[in-house]
């Protein structure tokens, strides 16, 4: 049992409140998973710039002198420290070199997410502590997803927390359990994907990344997942401009959605949505089994 939330904003006037709204939604879901929690926030990208959100179990050591280490690779690099995480912003053309240097020189650092717009924060602990630790309530953005975990098949660790990100500006949160993840993992490794954990949810994220690398959009990749993934699952997925939801054909994991002129919202339970503005006038429904729901800012523009 885990708790999932997601929020896709249509109304730009709400963007400064995204972090606060998403945080409240996630904290309400605490009793569905007190082991660890995480949030992905999609902000407005800066032209020609890229972000790496990184994490360390020993930030005092691993983040010391990080700015100076990276300056020779990119003189424009900036490093913002946030507890056990740091957000590295760099010239997009230098992002791969920055990542390579981190892997060589700071082996204790792990990349939580990367891309033009996404920042991902996750740690062991309660949602209220995670959102406070990283200042999530003060963050703005266009859309975001969150997860509070009750571990059932793998250890309680930071890397095992959701969201899982396996591609640029892509991430996934999952409630459920996949039965064919080991076979899928082997196939994806042969295709060149790499994995940080043994978690089945990371396999689902990597599967979607691989499908989108073939030219599919998020909606099409989620449709393919219905044929290729076995087990019980509710996925909420974010991309640079998109937001998608899908449940398996049996749909035993709880889910509810709401839509107004201002937003589209997802929660594992309706109580996650009750404090959203205008919720009393929202169209509220339970997402159908084996049905893909998909929105994209770029396609709506």
Backbone bond lengths (Angstrom), bond angles and torsions (degrees), N, CA, C in turn:
res aa  C-N    CA-C-N  psi(-1)  N-CA   C-N-CA  omega(-1)  CA-C   N-CA-C  phi
1 X - - - 1.467 - - 1.518 109.75 -
2 X 1.312 116.81 125.37 1.456 123.43 177.79 1.519 108.96 -135.96
3 X 1.318 116.55 165.93 1.448 121.13 177.19 1.510 110.47 -116.21
4 X 1.335 116.47 132.96 1.461 122.20 -179.29 1.515 109.40 -122.79
5 X 1.327 116.08 142.93 1.466 121.55 172.45 1.526 108.34 -138.56
6 X 1.320 115.19 155.90 1.457 120.59 176.29 1.511 109.96 -157.50
7 X 1.319 116.44 149.13 1.456 121.17 -178.20 1.525 109.04 -146.40
8 X 1.322 116.16 124.85 1.457 123.97 -179.88 1.524 106.71 -121.44
9 X 1.323 116.28 113.46 1.460 120.81 -172.31 1.523 111.62 -89.86
10 X 1.321 115.42 131.24 1.464 121.71 172.01 1.527 110.38 -95.22
11 X 1.329 116.60 -32.16 1.457 123.75 -175.26 1.535 109.39 -93.34
12 X 1.329 116.65 112.61 1.465 120.61 -178.02 1.520 113.09 -61.09
13 X 1.337 117.32 -24.70 1.466 119.18 -179.39 1.523 111.95 -66.54
14 X 1.339 117.32 -18.41 1.462 120.82 178.52 1.524 112.96 -88.04
15 X 1.325 117.63 -9.88 1.463 119.43 -173.44 1.528 114.55 -58.01
16 X 1.345 120.32 -37.48 1.472 118.66 177.08 1.527 113.36 -63.99
17 X 1.333 117.54 -18.20 1.459 121.96 -176.92 1.524 113.37 -98.48
18 X 1.327 117.94 1.87 1.462 119.62 -173.97 1.521 112.30 -55.62
19 X 1.328 117.57 -49.52 1.462 120.38 -177.44 1.514 112.53 -60.40
20 X 1.319 116.76 -41.54 1.463 120.85 -179.85 1.526 110.93 -66.68
21 X 1.324 116.77 -44.25 1.461 120.83 -179.06 1.519 111.16 -64.68
22 X 1.333 116.24 -45.80 1.458 120.35 -178.95 1.528 111.32 -66.85
23 X 1.328 116.46 -36.79 1.469 120.29 177.98 1.515 111.20 -62.12
24 X 1.331 116.90 -46.19 1.462 120.28 179.15 1.523 111.02 -60.61
25 X 1.325 116.61 -41.82 1.462 120.61 179.13 1.526 110.97 -60.48
26 X 1.338 116.32 -43.22 1.461 120.43 -176.61 1.527 111.64 -70.62
27 X 1.316 117.08 -42.13 1.464 120.35 -179.02 1.527 110.91 -60.23
28 X 1.326 116.98 -36.99 1.465 120.73 177.83 1.528 111.36 -61.52
29 X 1.323 117.45 -27.28 1.465 122.20 -178.60 1.527 113.55 -88.11
30 X 1.338 118.25 8.63 1.465 122.07 -173.91 1.516 113.40 -51.87
31 X 1.334 118.09 -43.33 1.455 119.60 -174.93 1.527 113.55 -70.14
32 X 1.318 117.37 -7.64 1.460 120.29 174.99 1.533 111.73 -85.42
33 X 1.354 117.18 -9.22 1.450 118.53 -179.48 1.508 112.23 -178.74
34 X 1.336 118.41 91.18 1.469 120.91 -175.01 1.524 114.87 -90.44
35 X 1.343 118.71 6.04 1.469 120.54 -173.32 1.527 113.32 -77.25
36 X 1.318 116.08 -45.84 1.463 121.24 -177.44 1.516 107.97 -158.77
37 X 1.319 115.84 165.78 1.464 119.68 -177.16 1.515 109.68 -152.37
38 X 1.337 114.69 158.19 1.449 119.08 178.32 1.511 111.88 -160.72
39 X 1.314 114.94 158.20 1.468 122.26 -179.78 1.522 109.04 -141.22
40 X 1.333 115.43 140.46 1.462 122.45 170.17 1.514 108.25 -113.23
41 X 1.320 116.28 129.13 1.460 122.74 178.76 1.528 108.81 -117.71
42 X 1.328 115.24 126.83 1.469 120.53 176.28 1.520 108.95 -100.95
43 X 1.329 115.69 115.55 1.455 121.36 178.18 1.513 111.28 -104.79
44 X 1.314 115.68 179.63 1.461 120.36 178.63 1.529 109.10 -71.36
45 X 1.326 118.40 126.62 1.464 119.73 179.35 1.519 111.94 -72.60
46 X 1.325 115.58 152.30 1.462 121.88 174.14 1.518 107.91 -102.05
47 X 1.314 116.99 129.99 1.456 120.97 -174.96 1.524 110.96 -58.45
48 X 1.319 114.86 127.77 1.456 120.63 177.00 1.508 114.92 79.73
49 X 1.332 117.08 5.12 1.463 120.87 -178.47 1.524 110.50 -115.32
50 X 1.317 116.70 154.11 1.459 122.75 177.77 1.521 109.05 -135.16
51 X 1.337 115.44 156.41 1.459 121.53 -179.35 1.523 110.27 -122.06
52 X 1.323 115.05 145.58 1.460 123.15 167.46 1.523 107.09 -124.83
53 X 1.313 117.61 122.11 1.459 120.49 169.99 1.515 106.88 -96.16
54 X 1.338 116.98 120.09 1.461 120.93 -176.41 1.527 110.03 -120.64
55 X 1.339 114.71 159.49 1.464 121.31 -177.58 1.514 109.45 -135.61
56 X 1.326 114.81 150.39 1.461 120.38 175.84 1.519 109.79 -143.00
57 X 1.321 115.81 140.79 1.463 120.75 172.99 1.523 111.29 -75.55
58 X 1.325 116.60 -15.06 1.464 122.74 179.06 1.525 108.82 -132.85
59 X 1.333 117.11 67.89 1.471 119.37 -174.03 1.521 114.01 -62.69
60 X 1.316 117.65 -31.05 1.464 119.62 179.93 1.521 110.43 -58.69
61 X 1.315 116.30 -39.14 1.465 120.76 179.34 1.530 111.43 -82.94
62 X 1.336 116.85 -50.71 1.459 120.90 -170.97 1.526 113.67 -72.37
63 X 1.332 117.32 -28.41 1.463 119.53 -178.31 1.531 112.57 -93.58
64 X 1.317 116.75 -7.98 1.468 119.81 179.18 1.525 110.36 -64.19
65 X 1.315 116.36 125.73 1.454 120.54 178.31 1.518 114.51 67.58
66 X 1.336 117.55 18.23 1.457 120.35 -176.34 1.527 111.62 -63.90
67 X 1.318 115.83 -40.49 1.463 120.56 178.75 1.528 110.85 -59.79
68 X 1.323 116.16 -47.09 1.465 120.48 -179.48 1.525 111.91 -65.22
69 X 1.334 116.74 -35.71 1.458 120.80 178.64 1.526 111.76 -61.59
70 X 1.340 115.96 -39.39 1.457 120.62 -172.33 1.528 113.93 -89.12
71 X 1.326 117.63 -18.86 1.469 120.73 -176.67 1.530 113.70 -56.78
72 X 1.333 119.38 -39.44 1.466 117.61 179.20 1.525 113.48 -63.23
73 X 1.332 117.26 -25.52 1.460 121.18 177.48 1.517 110.58 -79.55
74 X 1.349 115.75 -41.65 1.466 121.06 -179.55 1.522 108.17 -147.28
75 X 1.310 116.59 109.33 1.459 120.74 -176.96 1.527 112.17 -66.21
76 X 1.340 117.47 -17.13 1.463 120.84 -178.96 1.526 113.18 -93.39
77 X 1.326 117.83 2.04 1.461 120.83 -175.33 1.526 110.99 -63.66
78 X 1.346 115.69 144.55 1.461 121.57 172.97 1.521 108.72 -128.16
79 X 1.322 115.78 149.77 1.457 121.33 -179.93 1.519 108.54 -129.96
80 X 1.320 116.75 120.21 1.464 122.24 176.69 1.525 108.57 -109.93
81 X 1.330 116.12 115.49 1.464 120.61 -178.41 1.524 110.43 -85.21
82 X 1.330 115.38 134.15 1.465 122.09 176.93 1.523 108.12 -137.77
83 X 1.341 116.44 86.71 1.463 122.18 178.89 1.529 109.83 57.53
84 X 1.329 118.08 -119.57 1.461 121.90 -178.58 1.524 112.31 -82.70
85 X 1.327 117.81 -1.52 1.454 122.62 -179.39 1.528 110.27 -116.64
86 X 1.305 115.13 161.23 1.461 121.78 172.27 1.520 108.01 -144.12
87 X 1.315 115.97 144.42 1.458 121.32 175.51 1.520 107.87 -107.63
88 X 1.317 115.35 115.51 1.460 122.30 179.38 1.523 107.73 -100.49
89 X 1.324 116.95 121.24 1.462 120.93 176.48 1.510 108.24 -110.62
90 X 1.326 115.38 131.65 1.457 120.14 -173.42 1.522 110.62 -143.92
91 X 1.313 115.62 166.10 1.457 120.79 170.66 1.527 107.64 -58.84
92 X 1.335 117.22 131.08 1.463 120.84 -176.34 1.522 111.88 -55.75
93 X 1.318 116.63 -35.04 1.464 120.46 -178.88 1.525 112.24 -70.76
94 X 1.324 116.81 -17.63 1.467 121.32 -178.46 1.530 112.46 -103.17
95 X 1.330 117.71 -1.23 1.469 120.81 -173.14 1.521 112.30 -60.59
96 X 1.329 118.12 -42.73 1.461 120.91 -179.60 1.526 110.98 -63.55
97 X 1.329 117.02 -39.30 1.459 120.87 179.72 1.528 110.70 -67.85
98 X 1.335 116.79 -39.15 1.461 120.80 176.92 1.522 109.97 -62.32
99 X 1.318 115.93 -43.96 1.470 119.93 -179.46 1.525 110.99 -64.67
100 X 1.313 117.12 -39.38 1.460 121.27 179.08 1.523 111.39 -64.77
101 X 1.323 116.77 -40.63 1.461 120.50 179.08 1.526 110.87 -64.93
102 X 1.322 116.65 -41.09 1.466 119.96 176.94 1.519 111.09 -59.53
103 X 1.322 116.83 -44.03 1.466 120.73 -178.98 1.524 111.57 -63.83
104 X 1.316 116.53 -32.61 1.458 120.52 -178.32 1.525 112.90 -81.75
105 X 1.344 116.48 -40.61 1.461 120.62 -169.52 1.527 114.27 -102.78
106 X 1.329 117.40 -24.55 1.472 120.66 -177.95 1.526 108.32 -128.71
107 X 1.324 115.15 76.58 1.466 120.24 -172.29 1.528 112.56 -67.85
108 X 1.339 117.06 -16.44 1.458 119.86 178.64 1.517 113.79 -81.46
109 X 1.307 117.17 -8.24 1.462 121.54 -178.61 1.521 110.21 -88.26
110 X 1.332 115.84 135.62 1.455 122.28 176.52 1.518 109.37 -119.38
111 X 1.320 116.75 139.88 1.458 121.53 178.05 1.522 108.84 -85.92
112 X 1.323 116.56 119.37 1.456 122.56 178.60 1.519 111.84 -84.23
113 X 1.336 116.37 -34.28 1.451 120.58 -179.54 1.513 109.78 -169.21
114 X 1.323 115.67 156.54 1.450 119.92 179.87 1.521 109.44 -150.43
115 X 1.338 115.23 161.66 1.452 120.31 178.85 1.506 111.46 145.55
116 X 1.316 115.43 -163.45 1.459 121.01 -179.60 1.515 112.81 -82.79
117 X 1.346 117.23 -29.71 1.463 118.60 -168.35 1.521 115.84 -134.30
118 X 1.334 119.43 -21.29 1.464 119.96 -171.46 1.528 112.22 -84.45
119 X 1.328 115.66 143.79 1.459 123.49 167.32 1.527 106.60 -127.32
120 X 1.326 116.96 132.57 1.464 121.79 -176.63 1.523 109.00 -123.73
121 X 1.318 114.45 128.03 1.465 121.81 179.61 1.519 108.43 -126.13
122 X 1.325 116.86 126.59 1.463 119.33 178.03 1.523 109.68 -153.27
123 X 1.313 114.83 144.67 1.460 121.07 -179.01 1.525 109.55 -157.50
124 X 1.315 115.21 162.79 1.459 121.62 169.59 1.524 107.82 -66.92
125 X 1.335 116.51 138.59 1.462 120.53 178.64 1.510 112.58 130.55
126 X 1.319 114.88 176.48 1.458 121.62 -178.41 1.523 111.14 -74.39
127 X 1.340 117.22 151.19 1.465 119.81 178.23 1.521 113.79 -53.57
128 X 1.324 118.08 -41.30 1.468 119.99 -177.41 1.521 110.90 -61.88
129 X 1.320 116.66 -35.19 1.459 120.30 179.80 1.536 111.47 -76.29
130 X 1.321 116.31 -37.72 1.465 120.24 179.73 1.525 110.64 -66.07
131 X 1.341 117.54 -46.81 1.472 118.93 -178.00 1.521 110.88 -67.53
132 X 1.338 117.09 -32.68 1.459 120.26 177.34 1.525 111.34 -71.11
133 X 1.311 116.26 -42.02 1.460 122.31 -177.10 1.527 112.51 -58.43
134 X 1.337 115.40 -36.94 1.462 119.66 -174.25 1.526 113.71 -107.67
135 X 1.326 117.12 7.44 1.457 120.14 176.70 1.520 113.54 63.47
136 X 1.325 116.70 36.48 1.463 120.95 -175.16 1.525 111.51 -63.43
137 X 1.315 117.42 -35.96 1.474 120.11 -175.65 1.533 112.29 -60.60
138 X 1.300 117.24 -26.38 1.469 120.46 -177.95 1.520 112.91 -86.91
139 X 1.318 117.68 -2.70 1.458 120.80 -174.50 1.531 111.36 -88.71
140 X 1.306 116.31 140.81 1.455 122.33 173.90 1.507 110.45 -105.73
141 X 1.335 115.15 169.61 1.452 118.91 178.52 1.512 111.75 170.05
142 X 1.316 115.00 -176.77 1.461 121.79 -176.88 1.526 112.77 -98.41
143 X 1.339 116.43 -31.88 1.461 120.36 178.18 1.524 108.51 -163.61
144 X 1.320 115.20 164.70 1.450 119.14 -178.78 1.508 111.43 -167.84
145 X 1.332 115.94 162.84 1.455 121.81 177.75 1.523 108.80 -136.14
146 X 1.337 116.26 155.93 1.458 120.04 -179.28 1.516 111.39 -146.63
147 X 1.332 115.99 163.12 1.469 121.12 -173.89 1.518 109.38 -153.12
148 X 1.298 116.77 137.31 1.466 121.88 168.92 1.517 107.42 -122.30
149 X 1.322 116.73 130.13 1.459 121.77 -162.59 1.517 113.51 -108.90
150 X 1.332 115.07 139.74 1.450 122.59 164.15 1.527 105.86 -116.49
151 X 1.322 116.69 105.36 1.461 121.08 -174.27 1.523 110.73 -68.20
152 X 1.328 115.66 133.76 1.469 120.89 178.90 1.520 112.23 -124.66
153 X 1.352 117.79 -29.25 1.463 119.24 -173.40 1.524 113.29 -127.05
154 X 1.318 118.24 0.18 1.466 120.24 178.87 1.517 109.31 -151.25
155 X 1.324 115.89 169.01 1.455 121.72 -173.11 1.525 112.06 -67.38
156 X 1.331 114.42 156.83 1.466 120.71 174.76 1.523 107.77 -85.08
157 X 1.313 115.99 101.52 1.453 122.40 -179.36 1.528 108.88 -140.41
158 X 1.327 115.88 165.04 1.458 119.42 176.09 1.521 111.25 -62.01
159 X 1.342 117.16 -44.86 1.454 120.19 -178.94 1.529 111.61 -66.05
160 X 1.322 117.15 -26.57 1.454 120.48 178.96 1.513 114.06 -82.27
161 X 1.337 116.64 -8.57 1.462 120.40 177.74 1.526 110.00 -75.41
162 X 1.315 115.55 159.37 1.468 121.80 176.72 1.531 108.29 -99.40
163 X 1.322 119.10 159.43 1.459 130.34 2.99 1.533 112.44 -73.83
164 X 1.351 114.22 155.07 1.455 121.46 171.26 1.519 108.50 -101.64
165 X 1.335 115.01 133.93 1.458 120.67 179.30 1.516 109.09 -124.87
166 X 1.338 116.33 123.25 1.458 121.11 -178.19 1.525 112.17 -125.43
167 X 1.336 116.38 6.72 1.458 121.38 177.92 1.513 109.66 -154.38
168 X 1.306 116.62 163.94 1.457 121.03 -177.60 1.525 111.19 -60.67
169 X 1.327 115.55 125.86 1.467 123.07 178.55 1.528 112.49 57.60
170 X 1.332 116.81 27.15 1.458 121.01 177.34 1.524 109.55 -121.47
171 X 1.318 117.02 139.07 1.458 119.90 173.35 1.518 110.22 -157.91
172 X 1.327 114.95 161.84 1.465 122.06 -173.71 1.516 110.44 -142.50
173 X 1.337 115.78 141.86 1.467 122.11 166.77 1.523 107.37 -120.64
174 X 1.328 115.90 150.77 1.466 121.01 -167.06 1.524 109.79 -144.18
175 X 1.301 115.76 134.68 1.458 122.17 167.58 1.516 106.68 -119.55
176 X 1.325 116.59 117.44 1.451 120.15 -179.58 1.507 111.77 141.62
177 X 1.342 115.84 -159.10 1.455 121.21 -177.02 1.523 108.53 -153.35
178 X 1.336 116.14 129.68 1.460 120.92 178.53 1.527 110.03 -95.22
179 X 1.321 116.51 140.33 1.466 120.50 -178.40 1.526 112.91 -97.01
180 X 1.325 118.21 -18.46 1.474 120.38 -178.30 1.523 112.61 -112.79
181 X 1.323 116.97 24.63 1.464 119.10 -175.18 1.523 113.19 -68.08
182 X 1.331 118.50 -30.66 1.461 119.13 -179.89 1.529 111.32 -66.99
183 X 1.333 117.03 -42.95 1.466 120.20 177.18 1.528 110.70 -64.35
184 X 1.325 116.47 -42.71 1.458 120.03 178.97 1.524 111.50 -63.53
185 X 1.323 116.16 -39.35 1.469 119.97 179.32 1.532 110.45 -59.54
186 X 1.332 116.29 -45.67 1.467 119.77 -179.89 1.533 110.96 -61.33
187 X 1.329 117.17 -42.11 1.459 120.51 178.77 1.530 111.34 -64.07
188 X 1.332 116.05 -41.82 1.463 119.98 -178.12 1.526 111.72 -69.98
189 X 1.331 117.21 -35.01 1.472 120.58 175.72 1.518 109.59 -62.60
190 X 1.332 117.33 -40.97 1.463 120.44 177.34 1.525 111.59 -62.61
191 X 1.330 115.92 -28.28 1.460 120.63 178.42 1.531 112.66 -84.08
192 X 1.349 116.89 -3.39 1.451 120.52 176.11 1.510 115.88 105.95
193 X 1.342 117.74 1.80 1.464 120.22 178.05 1.527 110.08 -75.61
194 X 1.331 116.61 148.87 1.464 122.04 175.27 1.530 109.46 -119.45
195 X 1.338 116.03 155.57 1.454 121.36 -175.71 1.521 110.57 -130.73
196 X 1.339 115.58 144.45 1.463 122.14 178.14 1.526 111.92 -96.83
197 X 1.341 117.96 -22.42 1.457 121.79 -172.71 1.523 110.11 -136.66
198 X 1.329 115.04 177.47 1.463 121.98 172.75 1.532 110.92 -99.87
199 X 1.304 116.98 11.24 1.461 121.95 -175.37 1.529 110.84 -71.69
200 X 1.340 116.74 134.42 1.459 120.72 179.56 1.530 112.27 -65.16
201 X 1.339 116.73 -27.64 1.459 119.92 -179.84 1.522 111.71 -68.38
202 X 1.330 117.25 -31.73 1.458 119.65 176.31 1.527 110.40 -65.84
203 X 1.329 116.59 -34.04 1.463 120.35 176.48 1.528 110.23 -64.15
204 X 1.329 116.90 -42.01 1.464 120.17 178.03 1.523 110.97 -61.02
205 X 1.330 117.00 -43.07 1.463 120.50 178.20 1.518 110.78 -62.34
206 X 1.332 116.98 -43.53 1.465 121.19 -179.12 1.526 111.00 -66.54
207 X 1.314 116.60 -36.49 1.462 120.08 177.26 1.528 110.27 -59.79
208 X 1.325 116.93 -47.04 1.462 120.14 -179.97 1.529 111.25 -64.40
209 X 1.329 117.02 -39.77 1.464 120.59 176.84 1.524 110.43 -59.50
210 X 1.340 116.39 -44.92 1.459 120.48 -179.54 1.519 111.38 -63.92
211 X 1.334 116.77 -39.81 1.463 120.09 179.75 1.527 111.24 -67.44
212 X 1.320 117.36 -40.34 1.465 119.66 179.12 1.525 111.44 -70.32
213 X 1.329 116.88 -27.54 1.463 120.20 176.04 1.526 111.01 -66.71
214 X 1.322 116.74 -19.31 1.467 121.25 177.72 1.521 111.93 -85.28
215 X 1.338 116.60 -0.55 1.452 120.19 177.24 1.514 115.27 108.47
216 X 1.320 117.41 -0.07 1.459 120.49 178.99 1.524 110.23 -79.19
217 X 1.329 116.51 149.66 1.457 118.47 169.38 1.522 108.18 -85.14
218 X 1.324 117.34 177.20 1.457 120.48 -175.36 1.528 111.39 -60.15
219 X 1.321 117.31 -42.79 1.456 120.06 179.98 1.511 112.29 -60.15
220 X 1.320 117.60 -42.31 1.458 121.50 179.52 1.528 111.26 -68.39
221 X 1.345 116.90 -37.96 1.467 120.28 178.29 1.523 111.08 -65.25
222 X 1.325 117.02 -39.86 1.463 120.47 178.03 1.523 110.80 -66.66
223 X 1.313 117.59 -35.35 1.463 120.92 176.21 1.526 110.59 -63.07
224 X 1.322 117.23 -42.59 1.466 120.89 177.00 1.524 111.62 -63.11
225 X 1.328 116.11 -34.66 1.465 120.35 -179.29 1.525 111.61 -60.36
226 X 1.309 117.27 -31.94 1.461 120.42 179.82 1.521 111.94 -62.69
227 X 1.333 117.45 -28.99 1.457 121.18 178.02 1.522 112.41 -88.08
228 X 1.324 117.31 -32.18 1.463 120.62 -168.85 1.525 114.63 -100.40
229 X 1.325 118.91 -18.58 1.466 121.94 -178.84 1.523 109.73 -104.23
230 X 1.324 115.64 129.53 1.466 121.80 177.44 1.521 109.91 -107.74
231 X 1.317 116.06 143.00 1.461 120.90 177.09 1.503 111.11 127.87
232 X 1.328 114.59 -163.88 1.461 121.47 178.46 1.526 108.29 -104.76
233 X 1.303 116.97 129.08 1.459 117.40 -179.74 1.520 112.22 -157.90
234 X 1.304 113.27 141.19 1.455 122.64 159.87 1.522 105.63 -122.28
235 X 1.329 116.12 121.33 1.456 121.91 178.78 1.522 109.50 -111.40
236 X 1.331 115.71 138.21 1.456 122.09 163.91 1.524 105.29 -121.79
237 X 1.327 115.86 128.62 1.458 121.31 -169.46 1.520 110.33 -129.94
238 X 1.323 115.54 141.02 1.458 120.83 175.33 1.515 111.38 -118.36
239 X 1.335 115.29 143.68 1.462 122.13 167.94 1.524 107.12 -126.95
240 X 1.314 117.08 -177.70 1.462 120.87 -176.91 1.522 112.19 -52.86
241 X 1.316 117.35 -40.22 1.468 120.52 -178.95 1.514 112.97 -126.10
242 X 1.339 117.89 -0.50 1.455 120.61 -172.34 1.516 115.03 -118.80
243 X 1.322 113.63 164.96 1.466 122.93 -177.05 1.521 106.74 -148.03
244 X 1.336 117.62 121.74 1.454 120.18 -176.53 1.513 112.85 -133.98
245 X 1.336 114.78 153.47 1.461 122.80 179.89 1.523 108.03 -137.22
246 X 1.330 117.02 138.02 1.455 121.07 171.83 1.524 109.37 -150.37
247 X 1.343 115.60 145.29 1.468 122.45 173.98 1.520 108.32 -119.73
248 X 1.327 116.28 152.48 1.459 120.23 178.60 1.533 110.48 -68.62
249 X 1.329 118.49 169.23 1.466 120.65 -175.26 1.528 115.29 -62.39
250 X 1.317 117.92 -23.90 1.469 119.86 178.18 1.519 110.84 -87.36
251 X 1.312 117.00 -34.55 1.472 123.87 173.77 1.525 112.60 54.93
252 X 1.335 115.66 52.71 1.466 118.96 179.48 1.524 112.40 -85.22
253 X 1.328 117.54 -12.96 1.459 120.32 178.48 1.531 109.45 -86.51
254 X 1.325 117.68 134.08 1.464 120.16 -174.07 1.518 112.78 -67.62
255 X 1.328 115.42 148.85 1.459 120.73 179.94 1.520 109.24 -163.08
256 X 1.325 115.96 143.94 1.460 121.28 176.13 1.521 107.98 -145.78
257 X 1.331 115.65 145.76 1.456 120.80 179.41 1.520 110.02 -129.30
258 X 1.319 115.19 156.68 1.462 121.29 178.03 1.517 108.74 -142.90
259 X 1.321 116.34 144.20 1.460 120.94 179.07 1.516 110.18 -137.74
260 X 1.326 115.29 134.19 1.454 123.07 172.50 1.526 107.64 -130.87
261 X 1.301 117.08 -175.94 1.465 120.53 175.06 1.523 111.75 -68.68
262 X 1.350 116.74 -14.19 1.456 120.70 -175.70 1.523 114.48 -101.14
263 X 1.338 118.80 -25.20 1.461 120.48 -173.02 1.526 111.78 -163.80
264 X 1.326 113.58 166.65 1.458 123.31 165.07 1.517 105.75 -121.42
265 X 1.327 116.89 131.83 1.459 120.88 -175.76 1.520 110.72 -128.74
266 X 1.336 114.52 148.98 1.460 121.56 176.78 1.522 108.46 -128.84
267 X 1.322 116.18 142.06 1.457 121.74 171.94 1.511 110.15 -147.28
268 X 1.326 117.06 149.85 1.461 119.46 173.51 1.530 110.63 -63.84
269 X 1.325 115.66 -29.07 1.462 121.28 176.17 1.527 108.93 -139.12
270 X 1.319 116.14 156.41 1.456 121.10 -177.19 1.526 112.01 -60.71
271 X 1.326 117.59 -30.69 1.466 119.60 -177.09 1.530 112.06 -60.98
272 X 1.344 117.42 -22.67 1.470 119.85 176.76 1.517 111.95 -67.51
273 X 1.343 117.72 -19.42 1.456 122.35 -173.80 1.524 114.02 -102.46
274 X 1.330 117.59 -8.73 1.469 119.93 -165.57 1.527 114.17 -65.76
275 X 1.332 118.48 -22.43 1.465 120.18 -178.09 1.530 113.41 -96.29
276 X 1.325 117.46 3.06 1.456 119.99 178.53 1.528 110.42 -70.81
277 X 1.323 117.65 145.78 1.466 119.46 -178.85 1.530 111.43 -64.52
278 X 1.324 115.59 134.15 1.456 120.41 176.69 1.512 115.13 72.22
279 X 1.340 117.41 14.20 1.465 119.47 -176.86 1.528 111.70 -61.87
280 X 1.334 116.03 -28.14 1.469 118.92 -179.04 1.533 112.19 -65.65
281 X 1.327 116.91 -19.32 1.462 120.85 179.59 1.531 112.50 -108.86
282 X 1.320 116.98 7.52 1.456 121.12 -176.57 1.523 111.80 -75.69
283 X 1.316 115.17 154.41 1.466 120.08 166.20 1.527 106.20 -81.74
284 X 1.314 116.71 117.88 1.462 122.09 -175.92 1.527 108.61 -115.17
285 X 1.331 116.42 133.40 1.461 119.05 -179.98 1.524 110.50 -152.71
286 X 1.312 115.08 160.93 1.456 121.53 172.66 1.520 108.02 -92.83
287 X 1.343 118.62 121.70 1.460 119.84 179.89 1.528 111.50 -58.30
288 X 1.315 115.80 135.51 1.456 121.89 -176.47 1.528 111.26 -70.24
289 X 1.338 117.62 151.53 1.467 120.41 174.29 1.530 111.14 -61.18
290 X 1.313 116.53 147.36 1.466 123.78 174.03 1.525 112.01 51.29
291 X 1.318 116.10 37.53 1.467 121.98 -179.46 1.523 108.83 -128.57
292 X 1.317 116.03 129.89 1.466 120.99 -179.38 1.523 109.54 -92.62
293 X 1.330 114.81 130.78 1.466 122.36 173.24 1.522 106.65 -114.75
294 X 1.319 115.90 128.18 1.455 119.17 -169.44 1.528 109.85 -148.83
295 X 1.337 115.09 128.96 1.464 121.58 176.85 1.527 108.37 -129.02
296 X 1.336 116.13 150.71 1.458 119.99 -177.77 1.520 108.75 -146.05
297 X 1.324 116.75 125.11 1.471 120.85 179.39 1.526 111.38 -60.49
298 X 1.329 116.82 -38.60 1.447 118.84 -177.42 1.521 111.94 -69.68
299 X 1.317 117.34 -36.28 1.460 119.73 179.35 1.515 112.46 -76.15
300 X 1.352 115.43 -23.66 1.460 119.27 179.43 1.521 111.50 -82.11
301 X 1.344 116.26 -20.05 1.463 121.11 -175.83 1.521 111.26 -70.31
